[in-house]
Amino acid sequence: MIERQEAAKPWLAAYPPGVPAAIAVEELGTLVDMFETSTRRFADRTAVICFGSGLTYAALGGMARALAAWLQGQGVGKGDRVAIMMPNVPAYPVALFGVLLAGGTVVNVNPLYTPRELTAQLNDSGARILIVLENFAHTVATALPGLSLDRVLVAGPGDGLGPKGALVNLAARHLKKAVPAYRLPAGLSHRFTAALKAGRSLPFRGVAVHQSDLAFLQYTGGTTGVAKAAMLSHGNVVANVVQSQTWLRALDDAVPRTMVTALPLYHIFALTCCFLFFVRAGGTCLLIPNPRDADGFIKTLSRHSFTHMSGVNTLFNLLNNHPRFGTVDFSKLDYVVAGGMAVQRAVATRWKEITGAAIIEGYGLSETSPVVCVNPAGLREWTGTIGYPVPSTEVSIRDARGTPLPYGEPGELCVRGPQVMQGYWNRPDETAKAMTADGFFRTGDVAVMEANGEVRIVDRMKDMILVSGFNVYPNEVEDVLALHPGILECAVVGAPCAETGEMVVAHVVAKDPALTVEAIRIHARAQLTGYKVPRQVVIRESLPKTNVGKVLRRALRADDPAA
């Protein structure tokens, strides 16, 4: 008889000692409760470091309350949406908690959006106030005729850091490329610092926020189709913070920790797993405003002591290939967490050689706040899996009809737990399609669960390539190609083929200028069965990526010469 997944939750037997099967979600309160507790308990600790200066929890709390009072003075009430369009600068955490304290819902916006993308997101969310870093205010100015905004708050990169911050702002404004010219109507536009100053003299009215209230409209789906907003409640996000802390056994807040936060905070991975995770534990976020500046990134790492890092495969690969990365002091590095996309074996191996720390890979989505599965803390080697479901989480691998599959058989990964979203904003049909009849969220990812509950991601269902009836998963081919010493980065997509239905196409960025297409194919043939070997290889200067560093396979398919 074939053994199928059942309610026994086999992963529980693999839990590390001291990790419970479930957490008491109803006892956790809200993000507002969490923030106010931390600002009291850890008042003198450093909450954020950026541009060489720190911001204490007491200072962060004071500024957030001042901004909340100003927002309330502008008519922001419970449930009103306020958009934040910033990279990792000190004003972001101030804005985030200012909105939540005022009872509002945060709409995170990618600052690299075009005016068309910005207009679509703000109008869909119904946000009436936008807080934007001045470096991107020109986009707002262009989009303004199509927007219905009551106020635009414009922040400088150094806002919140006092005199040092003023110098940072001055330097940024002298770099024309950093702050393009823009013009916003005087009655609409306000400076972020002026709002904080005004808010300090205004009364702040505490709002009764509940776990069921929306904390974030987190837009997702931009890499696969039309973006839609996952509705994440206070309960969803707080539960996921505690699920993650419980699993990684990071509940002891007696010892301050520092997380290198290079992924943008407007992305759910960094928001929950870096920032909110560390706020609850009284830790410090070392903010990296521009991780693509590898020289500046490594200079920052060399100047600060840190205990934790997070990232995606492309970020780790970028650092691995920097000539000065090995000079950074990793002696206090406790653990490194990866998510967002599959980590390649070659990248994980090189990372361990340089830093001495194994990458702990996990898995999540915007719709799950985001963490679903993580490998245990303290791993000595990268596993190539996403580990086990975190406490209070159920995972089921199902076929197209929604039937649970036997262990070891690939199918769609489905999730049920307190971190799963409330649904898609204003899209009941999309919400219905994303949920099973018994309340599981359908992730769209192909995964395999072993008999011990360990989960391995195979690939995105939409990215699977069908060659003569055989399934080819791009992640597997990419993992093999990345082992070639002459390849810096690679991505694999499918393209139409008259003979086989689809064929495998590899897009490669060369590390070695002498790399040839034939050398790549020879390498692939040595490790892959014939139908998986790329039929076409395109050597290019770069790969299209999201601002988080995820490769946009959709863009590659659109540009493919065989398509």
Backbone hydrogen bonds, N-H to C=O, Kabsch-Sander energy under -0.5 kcal/mol:
donor,donor_aa,acceptor,acceptor_aa,energy
4,R,2,I,-0.6
5,Q,405,L,-1.2
9,K,6,E,-1.4
12,L,9,K,-1.9
13,A,10,P,-1.1
14,A,11,W,-1.4
15,Y,12,L,-1.3
19,V,16,P,-1.9
25,V,23,I,-1.4
27,E,24,A,-1.6
28,L,25,V,-2.0
34,M,30,T,-2.3
35,F,31,L,-2.5
36,E,32,V,-2.7
37,T,33,D,-2.2
38,S,34,M,-2.1
39,T,35,F,-2.6
40,R,36,E,-1.2
41,R,37,T,-2.8
42,F,38,S,-2.7
43,A,40,R,-0.9
45,R,42,F,-1.8
47,A,45,R,-0.6
47,A,55,L,-2.7
48,V,55,L,-1.7
49,I,285,C,-2.5
50,C,53,S,-2.7
53,S,50,C,-2.0
55,L,48,V,-2.3
57,Y,42,F,-0.6
57,Y,45,R,-2.0
58,A,43,A,-2.2
60,L,56,T,-2.7
61,G,57,Y,-2.7
62,G,58,A,-2.2
63,M,59,A,-2.4
64,A,60,L,-2.5
65,R,61,G,-2.2
66,A,62,G,-1.9
67,L,63,M,-2.5
68,A,64,A,-2.4
69,A,65,R,-2.3
70,W,66,A,-2.0
71,L,67,L,-2.9
72,Q,68,A,-2.6
73,G,69,A,-1.9
74,Q,70,W,-1.0
74,Q,71,L,-0.7
75,G,72,Q,-1.6
76,V,71,L,-2.4
79,G,103,G,-2.9
80,D,77,G,-2.0
82,V,105,T,-2.6
83,A,129,I,-2.6
84,I,107,V,-2.4
85,M,131,I,-3.2
86,M,84,I,-0.5
89,V,87,P,-1.7
92,Y,89,V,-1.8
94,V,90,P,-1.1
95,A,91,A,-2.8
96,L,92,Y,-3.0
97,F,93,P,-2.1
98,G,94,V,-2.0
99,V,95,A,-2.4
100,L,96,L,-1.9
101,L,97,F,-2.6
102,A,98,G,-1.5
103,G,100,L,-1.4
104,G,99,V,-2.4
105,T,80,D,-2.8
106,V,215,A,-2.9
107,V,82,V,-2.4
108,N,106,V,-0.6
108,N,217,L,-0.9
109,V,84,I,-2.5
113,Y,110,N,-1.8
118,L,114,T,-2.7
119,T,115,P,-2.5
120,A,116,R,-2.2
121,Q,117,E,-2.1
122,L,118,L,-2.6
123,N,119,T,-2.3
124,D,120,A,-1.9
125,S,121,Q,-2.3
126,G,122,L,-1.8
127,A,122,L,-1.1
128,R,81,R,-1.4
129,I,81,R,-0.8
130,L,151,R,-1.8
131,I,83,A,-2.8
132,V,130,L,-0.6
132,V,153,L,-3.0
133,L,85,M,-1.9
134,E,155,A,-3.1
136,F,133,L,-2.5
137,A,134,E,-1.3
139,T,136,F,-0.9
140,V,136,F,-1.0
141,A,137,A,-2.4
142,T,138,H,-1.9
143,A,139,T,-2.1
144,L,140,V,-1.5
146,G,143,A,-2.0
147,L,144,L,-2.1
150,D,128,R,-3.5
151,R,128,R,-1.4
152,V,188,L,-2.4
153,L,130,L,-2.9
154,V,152,V,-0.5
154,V,190,H,-3.0
155,A,132,V,-2.7
155,A,153,L,-0.6
159,D,156,G,-1.5
161,L,158,G,-2.1
164,K,161,L,-0.8
165,G,161,L,-0.6
166,A,162,G,-1.7
167,L,163,P,-1.6
168,V,164,K,-2.0
169,N,165,G,-2.5
170,L,166,A,-2.2
171,A,167,L,-2.4
172,A,168,V,-2.2
173,R,169,N,-2.3
174,H,170,L,-1.0
175,L,172,A,-1.2
176,K,174,H,-0.9
178,A,175,L,-1.0
179,V,175,L,-1.8
188,L,185,P,-1.1
189,S,185,P,-2.4
190,H,152,V,-2.5
192,F,154,V,-2.5
195,A,191,R,-1.9
196,L,192,F,-2.0
197,K,193,T,-2.3
198,A,194,A,-2.5
199,G,195,A,-2.5
200,R,196,L,-1.5
201,S,198,A,-1.2
202,L,199,G,-1.3
205,R,203,P,-0.6
206,G,204,F,-0.7
207,V,101,L,-0.5
209,V,207,V,-1.2
213,D,210,H,-1.6
215,A,232,L,-2.6
216,F,232,L,-2.2
217,L,106,V,-2.6
218,Q,216,F,-0.7
218,Q,230,A,-2.4
219,Y,217,L,-0.8
220,T,228,K,-2.9
224,T,221,G,-1.1
225,G,221,G,-2.2
228,K,220,T,-2.8
230,A,218,Q,-2.8
230,A,228,K,-0.6
231,M,423,G,-2.9
232,L,216,F,-2.4
232,L,230,A,-0.9
233,S,231,M,-0.6
234,H,213,D,-2.4
235,G,211,Q,-2.8
237,V,233,S,-2.0
238,V,234,H,-2.7
239,A,235,G,-2.2
240,N,236,N,-1.7
241,V,237,V,-2.3
242,V,238,V,-2.3
243,Q,239,A,-2.8
244,S,240,N,-2.3
245,Q,241,V,-2.4
246,T,242,V,-2.8
247,W,243,Q,-2.3
248,L,244,S,-2.5
249,R,246,T,-0.8
250,A,245,Q,-2.7
253,D,251,L,-1.0
259,M,284,T,-3.0
260,V,258,T,-0.5
260,V,308,H,-2.7
261,T,259,M,-0.8
261,T,286,L,-2.6
262,A,260,V,-0.9
267,H,264,P,-1.9
271,L,267,H,-2.6
272,T,268,I,-2.3
273,C,269,F,-2.1
274,C,269,F,-0.5
274,C,270,A,-1.3
275,F,270,A,-2.5
276,L,271,L,-2.8
277,F,272,T,-2.0
278,F,274,C,-1.3
279,V,275,F,-2.3
280,R,276,L,-2.1
281,A,277,F,-1.0
282,G,279,V,-1.2
283,G,278,F,-3.4
284,T,257,R,-3.3
285,C,47,A,-2.3
286,L,259,M,-2.8
286,L,284,T,-0.6
287,L,49,I,-2.5
287,L,285,C,-1.1
288,I,261,T,-2.3
293,D,290,N,-1.5
294,A,292,R,-1.7
297,F,293,D,-2.6
298,I,294,A,-2.5
299,K,295,D,-1.9
300,T,296,G,-2.1
301,L,297,F,-2.3
302,S,298,I,-1.9
303,R,299,K,-0.8
303,R,300,T,-0.8
304,H,300,T,-0.9
307,T,258,T,-2.0
308,H,258,T,-2.2
309,M,335,Y,-1.5
310,S,260,V,-0.9
311,G,337,V,-1.7
315,L,312,V,-0.6
316,F,312,V,-2.2
317,N,313,N,-2.4
318,L,314,T,-2.1
319,L,315,L,-2.2
320,N,316,F,-2.7
321,N,317,N,-1.6
322,H,319,L,-1.8
325,F,322,H,-1.5
327,T,324,R,-1.6
328,V,325,F,-1.6
330,F,328,V,-0.7
333,L,330,F,-1.5
334,D,307,T,-3.9
335,Y,307,T,-1.1
336,V,358,A,-0.7
337,V,309,M,-2.5
338,A,360,I,-2.5
339,G,311,G,-1.6
341,M,339,G,-0.6
348,A,344,Q,-2.6
349,T,345,R,-2.7
350,R,346,A,-2.0
351,W,347,V,-2.4
352,K,348,A,-2.1
353,E,349,T,-1.9
354,I,350,R,-2.0
355,T,351,W,-3.0
356,G,351,W,-0.5
356,G,352,K,-1.8
358,A,379,L,-0.5
360,I,336,V,-3.5
361,E,359,I,-0.8
362,G,338,A,-2.4
363,Y,373,C,-2.7
365,L,370,P,-1.4
368,T,365,L,-1.4
369,S,366,S,-1.4
372,V,363,Y,-3.0
373,C,363,Y,-1.5
374,V,388,Y,-2.1
375,N,361,E,-1.6
379,L,376,P,-0.7
386,I,455,V,-2.5
387,G,455,V,-0.6
388,Y,374,V,-2.1
390,V,372,V,-2.2
392,S,21,A,-2.6
393,T,390,V,-1.1
394,E,416,R,-3.1
396,S,414,C,-2.4
398,R,396,S,-0.6
398,R,412,E,-2.5
399,D,403,T,-2.1
402,G,399,D,-2.1
405,L,397,I,-3.0
407,Y,3,E,-1.4
408,G,449,M,-2.6
409,E,406,P,-1.7
411,G,447,A,-2.1
412,E,398,R,-2.8
413,L,445,D,-2.7
414,C,396,S,-2.5
415,V,441,F,-2.2
416,R,394,E,-2.3
420,V,417,G,-1.6
421,M,367,E,-3.1
422,Q,231,M,-2.9
425,W,229,A,-2.8
427,R,424,Y,-2.0
431,T,427,R,-2.3
432,A,428,P,-2.4
433,K,429,D,-2.0
434,A,430,E,-1.4
435,M,431,T,-0.7
435,M,432,A,-0.8
436,T,440,F,-2.7
439,G,436,T,-1.7
441,F,415,V,-3.8
442,R,434,A,-3.6
443,T,413,L,-2.1
443,T,441,F,-0.7
446,V,459,D,-3.8
447,A,411,G,-2.9
448,V,456,R,-2.4
450,E,454,E,-2.9
453,G,450,E,-2.2
455,V,387,G,-2.8
456,R,448,V,-2.6
458,V,446,V,-3.4
459,D,446,V,-1.3
461,M,444,G,-2.7
463,D,460,R,-0.9
464,M,460,R,-0.7
464,M,461,M,-0.8
465,I,472,V,-2.9
467,V,465,I,-0.8
467,V,470,F,-2.7
468,S,466,L,-0.7
468,S,500,T,-2.7
470,F,467,V,-2.5
472,V,465,I,-2.8
476,E,473,Y,-1.1
477,V,473,Y,-1.3
478,E,474,P,-3.1
479,D,475,N,-2.3
480,V,476,E,-1.6
481,L,477,V,-2.6
482,A,478,E,-2.6
483,L,480,V,-1.2
484,H,481,L,-1.9
487,I,484,H,-1.9
488,L,486,G,-0.5
488,L,509,V,-2.7
489,E,509,V,-1.5
491,A,507,H,-2.2
493,V,505,V,-2.4
495,A,503,M,-1.7
497,C,501,G,-1.7
501,G,497,C,-1.9
502,E,466,L,-0.5
502,E,500,T,-1.5
503,M,495,A,-2.4
505,V,493,V,-2.7
506,A,536,Q,-2.6
507,H,491,A,-3.4
508,V,506,A,-0.5
508,V,538,V,-3.0
509,V,489,E,-3.0
510,A,508,V,-0.6
511,K,486,G,-3.0
512,D,486,G,-1.7
515,L,512,D,-2.2
520,I,516,T,-1.7
521,R,517,V,-2.2
522,I,518,E,-2.6
523,H,519,A,-2.0
524,A,520,I,-2.2
525,R,521,R,-2.7
526,A,522,I,-1.3
527,Q,524,A,-1.4
528,L,524,A,-1.7
532,K,529,T,-1.9
533,V,529,T,-0.8
533,V,530,G,-1.1
535,R,504,V,-2.1
536,Q,504,V,-1.6
538,V,506,A,-3.3
539,I,537,V,-0.6
540,R,508,V,-2.9
540,R,538,V,-0.6
546,T,550,K,-2.6
549,G,546,T,-1.1
552,L,544,P,-2.7
553,R,551,V,-1.3
556,L,552,L,-1.5
557,R,553,R,-2.5
558,A,554,R,-1.8
559,D,555,A,-1.6
560,D,556,L,-0.9
563,A,560,D,-1.2
